[in-house]
Amino acid sequence: MAFLGKVDLAHACSLLRSGLFSDRRWNWKYIYVTRRDLLMQAISYHTAMQTGLWSSLSESDRLPIFDQEMITGCMLTLSNFMCRWECIFQLFRIEPIRIQYEQIAADGFSVVQRCLRTLDISFDSLHLPIICAFDKQRNTYAKNWSALIIESAREYRSSRVGCHQSATRK
């Protein structure tokens, strides 16, 4: 028997406190999904908060508004979440299946097969209904926002390097 759930840290707290999260009798298997591109993940998170589009199945007429400060705040929040998960994995000696969002987007079929094998779930690969619809928030405006934020960071860094060099010459 298998049970799957998407759990964030807030929801995992009751499992952690009760001891169920790391109880070996349950034979838990963990799948940990992250993104290589933290900035694009932050843009996606920011967009979801503004529009209510939390999954590819969601629908909304609201358009997101670019807010560099909010997006960088989302980057820090997501980074904090990831660090906390890594601490939990270390403390409970858990080695999750590690998957990157980009792997799912590139070859969802292979990723699903890998997960099913690890979970000891039998499947017929000819009849695995895999539909990847991850394009909703990875669109032109998200790419443009990413480019704007990266350019802004480069400009800031360049201006700081110049200040640092002038201060060290004095």
N, C-alpha and C positions, 0 to 999 in steps of 0.2 A: 504494500500500500504506500502511496506517495501523497504528500501534502505540500503544496507550493504556496508561498506567500511573498509579497513584496513588503519588506519591513524597513521602516526608517528607525533611527535611534529612539525617537520618542515612543514609538510603538513597541520597540524591543525591550524597553525598561521592565515591563511586568514579567517577561520571559527571563530576563537577567536576574531580577530579584527573587523569583520563584525557584531558580536553579534549573529550569527546564531548558534554557538556551544551551547549556553545556552538558546536560545529562546524557551520558554515553549509552544508557539503556534505550534511548529513543533513536539512536543511530542517525542523528541529524547529519545532513549534508548541506553545505552552504554554497551558494552561488553569489559571487560578489561582482556586480556590474559597475564599472567606472567609465570615464571618458578620458582619452588621451588629451583632448583639447578642452582644458578647464574653462577657457574664455567662452567657447561656444556653448559649453554646458551652462555657464552662468547666464548667457544671453537667453538660452532656452528656459531656464528657471525664471528669469526676470519676465520673459514673455508669458509664461504660464501663470505667474502671479497676476499679471495685468489683464490677461484675456480669459483665464479659466481653461485654457487648452492644456490639460495635464497629460493627455495621451493622444495617440493618433486617432482615437475614436471620438474624441471631444469635438464639439462644434461651438463656434462663437463668432459673432459679428464684430466684436471689439478688436481694435487694432492696437498693437503695443506702441509705446512712446519711448524713444531713445532717451536714456538717462544713464550717463557714464558712471556717475557716483553710485547709483543703485546696482548697476551691473558689476562694478568692482566689489561692492559689498556682498553681492551674491557669490562672487569668486571666493571671498574670504570665508563665507558661511559654508560653502560646499567643501572647501579645503579643510575646514574644521571638522565637518562631518566625516570626511575620509580619514583624517587622523584619529578620530575617536573610534571608528570601526577597526582601524589597524590595531589600536590599543586593546580593544576587546578580543580580536583574534589572537593577539599575543598572550593576553592574560589567561584565556581559556584554551590555549594551545590548539587553535582551530586553523586548519589550512583550507580555505575555501577554494572553489573553482573560480578562477579569476578570468573575467571576460570584459573586454572593452566594447563599448557601444559601437565603435568603428568596425570591430570584427563582425558584429551582428549585421550592420549595414552592408558590409562587403560580402559576407557569406553566411547569412542567417541559417541556412540549411545545415551546414557543418557545425555551427555553434550549438544548434538545438540537438543534433545527433550526439555531440560530445556531452552535453548536459544529461540527456536521457540515459546514455551509457553509464555515466557517473552515478546517476540516481537509481541504477539497476531497473530501469523501466524498459520493457521490451517494446519494440516498434518495428513497423514495416516501412523501410525508407522509401518505398515506392508510393506509399500512401500518407506521407507526412505532409499535412497541409501547412505550408510555410508561406506566410504573406508578410512581406516587410513593407510597412508604410510609415517610414520614419522621416518623410520629407516635410511635414507640416511646418516645423520650426527651423529647419535647416534650409533657409531660403535666401533670396538675394538681400533682403534687409538685414538678416542676421550676419551674413558675410560682410556687408558694408559696415555694420556696427563694429564687428570684430576688427576690420581694417582701420576704422577711425580710432578705436581705443589703442590699438598697437602703435599707430602713428603718434598719437598723443603721448604715449609712454616713451617713445623714442625721442620726441621733442623735449619732454621733461628731462630725460636722462642727459641729452646733449646740453641742455641749459645748465644742469647741475654739474656736469663735467667741466664746463667752462668756468663756473664759479669756484669749483674746487681747485682748478689749476691756477687761477688768479690768486686765491688765498694762499696757496703753498709757495708762490713766487715772492710774496711780500716778506 
